[in-house]
Amino acid sequence: MPMINEQDKKNNRQIAFWLFSVCALIFLMIVVGGITRLTESGLSMVDWHPIHGVVPPLNEVEWQEEFNAYKQYPEYQKVNSGMTLEEFKGIFFWEYSHRILGRLIGLAFFIPFMLFLLRGKVMPSLKPRLWIMFILGGLQGLLGWWMVKSGLVDRPDVSHYRLTAHLGLAVLIYLYIFWTALDLVSPRAASRRLSRSAAVLVLLVFGQILLGGLVAGLNAGFIYTDWPLMDGQLIPAGLFDESPWYMNFFENLMTVQFDHRIGAYIITIMSAWLVWKNRLYRPLASLLLAAAVLVQVTLGILTLVHVVPIPLAALHQAGAIVLLSAGLYFLHRLKQEH
């Protein structure tokens, strides 16, 4: 980044604090989104009202209207027929919370952004990055509704492809904002040799989160719950039963879960190597990365063998973002001068 004066540094620290706060809200949004999926709550709100959808049903008449609207769609007719109004309120809560958080994030980004711009606190080189974040946030809202619509036609479940895309864009936005905030509080130097490996690790973690989206979208985590073997085998039979063969990576529940497991092993081994190489050079970043990997692997195994209980599964999804953050911090530290 170019040389900046003390006032610019002060402004950048303020902007970084704001961006880290937005990241915290996105982190919460991802966790609530995971719980929404786990509780099968995502199709409880069958309309999208960006403005007046902020107000939930306030009396029994409004609740009954919302419930009657839900009854017109496949999830109620094919899966939840006979559900009571009180049960409906339970699933409505999570989807409503998810959508409210989305609006809150939009306001938490837009209002300070405009204030920083109007007060002339944003450096010219930073403005395009902030506008990109704003545009990506708007696209995420549209993508979320496109995902929900896939479950309102004939199939009483959202498309696992659209769910993974929705999760992937949320994580990508988080990654972009988090990295920008790190740049503002601690400008980077030119890349060093080992930082390429750290960058690959970050990409692997991002890919692993996408695989987790496929696992969640297909409910593949409920199928094979033994570990370290899978279906009693090291390499289970049936990994390529689907035709054409490449669809196994997206449609075969066994293959999708197997890939997620292999991804975890690769990330663990690569993290261990990077931590060992940099334990003296960047001790804090190395310690944070090692702890994040250890906790996430433990949560993954516990979630699996206990057949995906919601609290553990939510912690596992949260752990994925913590691991991504630790990886980003580790990479950023490796890009700095000694």
N, C-alpha and C positions, 0 to 999 in steps of 0.2 A: 504494500500500500504506500502511497506517496507520503512525504514528510508533512506532518500536521502540527499546528500550534497548540498551546495549552488549552485554549477555549474549545477547539475542535475535539481535543481528547476528552474534555469534560462532557461535551455534548454526546460524544460517542459512548461514553460510559452510561449516560442516561438512556440512550437508545438501546444499548445492550441489555440493561436491566429490564426495559420494556419488552424486548424480544424474548428474553429468558422467561418472563412472566407469561407471554403468549405460548411459549413452548410448554410451560407447566399446564396451561389450560388444554392444549392439544394432547398432551400426555393423558390427562384425565378423560378427554373425549375418546381417545383410543380404548382406554380401559372400559368406559361405560359402553362403548360400541361393542366390545367383546362380550360384556355381560348381556347386552341386548340380544346378541346372536345366541348365546348359551341358553337364555331363557325363552328363546323363540318369540321374542317380543317385537321384532322389526316390522311386522306387517299389521300391527294393531292400529296404526294411524293410516287410513287409506287415502287421505287427501294431503296435499301440500299447500299450506297457506303461509308463505314466508313472513307476512306481517301479522295478521290477526290470529295466526296459529300459535302465537305466544301465550294466549289465554287458554287454559285448560277448561274442561267442563266444570261449571261452578254449582250445579244443582242436579237433582236426580233426572229432571227432564232432559237436560243437556247430555248427561251421561248415557241416557237411554238412546238418544239420537245418535251419539257416537258409536254405541254398541250396535245399533240397527244398521249403521253404515258398514261396520265390520262384518256383519252377518251376510252381506251381499257378495262376499269374496271367497275364493276357494279355501283359504286356510280355515275359516270357520266351518264351511260346508263339508270339507273333506277330513279335517283333523280335529277341530275343536267344537264340533256340533254338540250342543248341550251345555256348553260353558255358561256359567252364571255371570251376572253383571259384576259381582265382586271379584271373580277370577279375571275377568276382562280388565278391571281396574289395575290389577297386578301387573299384567304385561304392558298395559298402556303407560304405566309409570316409567318404565325403562326407555321406551321409544320416545316418549315426550321429553324425558331428561336429556336424551341424546340430541334431540333437535334443539332444545333450549340452549344446551352447551354450544352447539354450532352457531347460534345467533349471538351468544355471549362472546364467543371468540371473534366473530366478525366485528362487534362493537369494540372489543378490547384492542383490536388491531386498528380499525379505521379511525376512531376518535383521536388516540395519541398520534397516529401517523399524520393526520391533518394538522394537529397542533404543532408538531415538530416542523412540519413544512412551513406553516404560516409564520413561525418564529425564526425561520432561517437556520435551524439547527442541523439540518441534514446536508452532509457534504454532497456535491454533485455526483461523485462517483458511486455514492450509496443509493441515490434515488431510484435508478433502474431496478436494483435488487428488491427494494421495498415495494415497488409497483408490481413486480413479478409475484411477490408473496401475496399481494392483494388479489391479483387476477387468479392465482392458483386457488386461493380460498373460495372465490366465487365458483370456480369450476368444480371444487369439491362438493359444494352444496348441490349443484346440478347432477353430479355423478351419484350422489347419495340417493336422490329421488329416482334416477334412472335405475339404480339397483333395486329399490323398493318396488318399482313398477313391474319388474320381472316376476315378482311373486303374486301379482294381482290379476293375472290372466287366467291360465288353466292350472299351472303347477303351484301348489301351496307352499312354496319355498323360493327364496331369492336365488338367482343364478350365482353359483360359486365363482364364476369368472368375474361377474360384476362386483361381488363382495370383495374378492381379492384386489380388484382394481381400485375400489373405494378405500380399502385399507392401505394399499400401496401408495396412493396419492397422499393420504393423510401422513404416512411415515415420510414420504418424500418432502412434503411441506415442512414437517418437523425438522428433518435433517437440514434443509436449506436455511431455515431460520436459526437453528442452533449453531450451525457453522458460521453464519454471518455474525451472530452475536459474539462468538469466540474471536472472530477476526477483529471486532471492534474493541474488545478488552485486551487483546494480545495479538498484534499484527504478526503475520507469518513472514518467514524468510523463504528463500528458494528451497525447493524440495530436496530432500536428501535420499540416499539410496534405499535405506530401510523403510522410508515412508511409503514407497510403492507397495510393499508387502502389507503395510497397515491399511492402505487404501483398498487393497484387495479384500482384507478382512472386513472392512466396513461394507463393501459390496456384498460379501458373502452373508453378513448378518441381515442386510436388507433383503437379499434373496431368500434367506431362511424365514423371515417374517412373511414374505409372500407365500412361501410353502405352508406356513402356519395358517394363512388365510384359506388356502385350498383345503387343508385338513379340517378347519372349522366349517367351511362351506359345504363339505361333503359328509360331515359328521364322522370323519375317518378315525378320529381319536377314540371312538367307542368300540371299534372292531377288534383290534389286537392290543391287549393290555398286559402282556408279559414283557419282561425286560431282564437281562440284555438280549435274550432271544426274541424272535417274533414268530408267533404261531408255532412255537417250539423249535424253530430252525434259525440258524445264523443268517442264511439267505432263503427266505420263504419261497415255496413253489407258488406260481401263479402271478408273478410280477408282470408278465407280459401276455396275459390271457386275452386282453382286449385287442381288437383289430380296427384300424391299422395300429401298428406297434406304438407309434408316438403318442397316441391318445391315452396310453397307460399312465403317462406322466400327469395327466389332467383329469382322467375319469376313473381310473382303477384305484379303489380305496386302499388296497394293500400297497400299491406302488407309491401313492402319494404319501402315506405314512412312512414307508421305508425311506423315501427320499428325505423326508423331514428328519428322520433319525440320522441318516448318513451326513446330512448337512450339519447337524449338531456335533458329530464326531470330528468333522473336518475343521469346524470353527474352534473347537476345543484344542485340537492339536496345534493349529496355526497360532492361536492366542498364546498357548504355553511357550511356543518357540519365540514369539515376539517379546513376551514378558521376560523370558530368560536373557535374551539378547540386550534388552534395554533396562534391566533391573537397576543398574548403577547409573546409567545415563539419565533416565527419567523414572525415578523410583515411585513417585506418587501416581503418575499416570499408569505405570505398570501394575501397581498394587490395585488400583481401581478396576482396571481391565480384568485382572485375575479374579478379583472378588465377584465382579459382575458375571463372568463366565461360570464360575463355580456355583453361584446361587441360581443362575438360570438353568443350568444342567440339572441341578437337584430338583428345582421346581418342575421341570419337564418330566423327569422320571416319576416324581410323586403324582403329578397330574395324570399320567398315563396309567400307572398301576392301581390308582384309586378310581379309575373309570371317570375321569373328567368331572370332578366336583366343581361347582361354580366358583367357590372362593379360591381354590388352587389354580384353576384355569385362568381366572382374572389376574392373579398374581403372576402367572407365567407370561401372560400377555404384557403386563406391566414390566416384567423383567426383561422382555425383549427390547423395549424402548430404553430401559436403563443400560442394557448391554450396548445398544447402538450409540447411546450418548457417551458411554465410556470409550467405545472404539473411536468415535469422532474426536473426543478430547485427547486420546492417545495419539491419533494421527496428527492433530493440530500441534501437539507438543513436539513431535518429531520434526515438524516443519520449521521449528524456530531455531534461532542461533543458540550456540552453546552459551 
